[in-house]
Amino acid sequence: MCAVGFGNSIRVLMALGALATATPATAEPGRFGLNPAIRKWLDGNHDFPIAKYVPPTDEESRRVMPSLSARQFRLGLVSAGASPEAVATTIAAIPVGPERDEAQIEWEYAETFQRGHPLVATVAVGLGLSDLQVDALWLAAVNL
């Protein structure tokens, strides 16, 4: 049995001409919200496997979060109550060596940050932020 992913489902629906255009007055019982072209296609393709929607995991959601500019990331941290000095202290707490040097270079010179980058996790732990708090910070910072 082949499952259709969310992106493929949207492409199928778009190819058929519409998304959820039926109203309660025009919808057939049990088919509320389906465009007539989609109903017709489904009626002719009874064996087409439709997988139950499974929401993405937190990890999957983080992988597709947009990157932030250095400015957005820093302002997001400040908005969350983390000062630039606190981030510098967190990086300074990394044992002397290549990992610390790389973190310092990333913090000072990176133009963009990805949600899944190890420095983001290091800074979050050092600042006492949970993954969910960083996610909220991240999504809020997109608009800064």
Buried (B, 14 or more C-beta within 10 A) or exposed (E): EEEBEEEEBEEBBEEBEEEEBBEEEEBEEEBEEBBBBBBEBBEEEEEEEEEEEEEEEEEEEBEEBEBBBBEBBBBBBBEBEBEEEBBEEBBEEBEEEEEBEEBBEBBEEBEEBBBEBEBBBBBBEBBEBEEEEBBBBBBBBEEB
